[in-house]
Amino acid sequence: MKKLKIIILVLTFLTTKFYSQSLFLGPTNLIKNEIKKAKKEIDKKLESIFYHVVEDELDDPVPFVADTAPEGIYPYGPTDIWKVYLGTDDEYLYIKIVTKEKLPTYAEKLKGGYTLESLEVGLDIDDYNPQTGFPEMPGEDILLYFHIGYKFFTAGTPEVYYLAEPTGIYWPEEQRYKKYGVGEYICGGPGYNYVVFRFKLSELGLKKGQTIGVSIISEAGAVGVHHYTYDKYPQHGAHWGDPNYPTHFDFKIR
């Protein structure tokens, strides 16, 4: 997997170097071609890594969440989960999340007159250890996020991070986890309808051969509204606690 790591580093350098400079008017054709080439190489390598795929129904936002707009949850294509690919190598857990529509590059006006402020997609992991987690909520032993924060007139800022080692304190929210760390953003993201990112298994406390429970979460916040929209797979909604509507699906780390 050394070649994949090198390609990821090159792509990260190219995109960071030439897109983050405020006075830069655009990459040359040479740079554009190098970026395209690097992305194709990454896509090819990732095909051999992903071995678990799930597909969610479209147009199915979750209505059973708090802190929504007075009108309730809005449907929103960029956070509407479509397909999710999971895989591992010797060091990393790889995640690819595909959505119905492209993730916005800039803050945009939303239905209802709201303005986009944040967007995130990620995983809620249950390590199936009854000694960890929260009595009020199954799972949530580890949270993995790809987050984009938006401000007026500037491109959204991507961030890949995780929360781990639950304290057992569910409220207040900022006291839920002891550990915060970062992952790696590989490709996709703003301007694409997918994103690929990864985390070191050792940092998450996960091991090869281990089976974990996974649920996919996706949400967007608007100015003044924490949950403008929310999607989840598997979606259990009003069937909380019903074994016929599981909160997670099994994923074995190879």
N, C-alpha and C positions, 0 to 999 in steps of 0.2 A: 504493500500500500504506500510505499515511499513516493512513487511517482504521482499518486493522487495528491499527497500532501504538498508536493512541489507545485503542482498545477494550481491548487487552491491558493497557495501563497502568492504565485504570480498573478492570478486573477484578482486577488485582494489588493495587491500593490497597484495594478493598473487602474482598477476602478477607484481606489482611494486617491491615488496620486493625481488623476486627471479629472475627477468629478467633484472633488471636495474643495478645489481652489476657486475662490470667489471670482477671480479675474479671468479664469480660463473659459474660453468661449465654446469649446467643444473639442473632442479628440480628433486627431488626424485619422485619415483612412487606414493608415498603418496600424495605429493603436486599436481602432474599431475592429480590424480584421484579427488582431492578436487576441482581443477579448472574445470574439466569436469562436476562434479556434480553441481557446482555453475552456470555454463553456461546453463545446462539443466533446472535448476530452473528458471533462468532469461527468457529463451525462453518460458517456460510454462506460466510465469506471463505476458510476453509481448503479448502473443496471445490474452489475454483478453483486452489489452489496445488499440491495433491498430484496427481502424474501417474504415479507408479510404485507398484504395489501387489504385495505377495507374501503368500502364505498358507502357513502351516506346519501340519503334522499335529499334532493334539492328543494329549496323554498319551504324549509321547515324550521324557522327560528323557534327557540324555546321561550314560551310565554311565562314560565314559572320562575322568574328571578326578581330580585328586589332592585330598587333604585333605577327604575325605568322612567321614561317620559310619562306625563299624565295620561297620554293616549295609549300607553303600553309599549310593547316591543315592536320595532319596525323591521321588516325584512330588508336585507342589505347584501347584495351580490358578492362584494369582496370578502365578506366573512362567512359566506354560505359554504360550508364544508362539502367537498365533492369526493375526493379520494385522498387516502393517506397511505404512504409507503414507509415501512420501518425496516431497518437492517442494522447489522453490527459487523465490525471487524475486530481485530485483536484489542483495540484500544477504545473505540468510539461507538456510541449509539447514534445512528443517522436517522433523520426525520425529513420527509418530504410531504408537505400539505398542499393540496390543490384545491382551489376555490372556484366558485361559479364565474366570478369576474376578476379582473385585474386589481391588485392592491394599489390604492392611489399613491401617487408620488407627492402630491401636495394636499393640504387641507381643502376639502370641498364642501359645497352646500349639500345638505341632506334633505330628504323628505321631512315635512313638518316645519321647515324653516330653521333647522339646526345646522351647526357647523362641526365637521369632523375634528376631533381632538386627539384621538388615539385609536390604535387597532392592534390586536394581538391574536396570535394563534399558538396553540401548544398542546402539551400533554399533561394529564393528571395521572400520576402513577401510584398504584397500590402495591406495596411490596409484600402483601399477604402475611405480614407479621402482626399478630393481634396485640403485640406490646407497643406498637407505634401508631401514629395517626391521631385522629380525633374521635371521641365517642359520638359527637354530633354529626359527623360526616364521614362516610366510608371512603377509603382512598385518601388522596391528598397527602401521601407520604412524601412525594417529590413532585414539584411543579416545574415544567420546562416551557419557556416562552420565547417566541419571536415577537418583539414589540416594536411598534413604530409610533413615535410621538410627533405630532404636527403643530406647527406654528404658522401664523399668517405670513405669506410671501416667501417662505423658505421650504425647501424640500424636507419631507419627513425624515426623522433620524432613527435608523434601525438599531435595535439592541437585542442581544441573545443572552438570556440569563436563566439561572435555576434557583429554586428555593428548596431546601432539604432539612432533614433532622427536625421533625415537628416537636414543638414544646409541650403539646397537649392543651395549650391555651388557644381556644378558637376565637374569642373576642377579648381585646381588640385585635383587629386583623394584623397590625404591624408586629404583633408578638407571637405569631404562629410558628415561625421557623428560626432556628439558630444559625443556619448556614445559608449564605448567598454566594453564588459564583457565576462565572460567565462561560458561555459556549462559543461556538464559531459559526458565523454566517457564511455559507458557501456560495449560493447563487439564487437567482429568482428575486423575490421581494418586490419593492415598489416598481410599478410598471409591468409586472407579470402576474399571472393568475396562480402562481405557486411560489413556494420558498423551500429551500433546502438548508438545514442547519444540523449541527452535531454537538455532542457533549462527551467528555471522557467518562467512561464507565466507572473508573476507579473513584472519581470525584463524587459521583452519585451514590457510591456504595453498592453498585450492582456488579454481578459476577456472571461469567459464562455458565450456561446450564441452568440459570435461574429463570423461573417463570414469574412474570409480573402481570398485574392488571393494568390496563391502559384505557383511558378515555380521552377523546380529542375535544378540545375546547376552543372556541373562537368568539371574539367579541369586539365591539367598537364602542368607544365613548364619544359623546358630543359635548360641546361647551355647555356646562350646567347639567349634563345627564351622564351618570356613570355607566349605565347599561342602555345605550341607544339600541343595540341589538345583541343577541347572544345565540350561539349555536353549539350543539354538543353531539358527540357520537360515542357510544350508543345513547340515544335520548330516552330517558325513562319518565321525565315529566311528572305527571300526577301519580305515577305508579311507584313512588319511592318505597323501597323495602319489599316490593313484589319480586320474587325470584324469577318470574317470567319476563321481567324487564330489567336486565342486569345493568349495573352502573359502569362496568368495565368489561373489556374483552381480554382474553389471555394472550400474552406474547412471550415466547421463549427466546432468551438471549443465547445465540449460538457461539 
